[in-house]
Amino acid sequence: MTCKEAMALMSAAVDGELSNIEQEAFERHIAWCVNCSREFQEAKKTKRIVREKIVRFKAPQSLVNSIMKLTETPS
């Protein structure tokens, strides 16, 4: 795997969305590539910070009902 290929997979790797084959190849690459390994660690750190800082709101039930009504298929 090249650095360019590793960078293309970086986001999916951080999110745990790689196939087994991609994951193995990615891990082999970052085991020896200092730059990609550093980039991967920074990407994981960024994701963790964003997850900690994000504020989640519960949608009002009226909004949920409106959306559900729009997605219902007529019989």
Secondary structure, DSSP 8 states (H G I E B T S, - for coil): --HHHHHHHHHHHHTT---HHHHHHHHHHHHH-HHHHHHHHHHHHHHHHHHHH-------HHHHHHHHHHH----
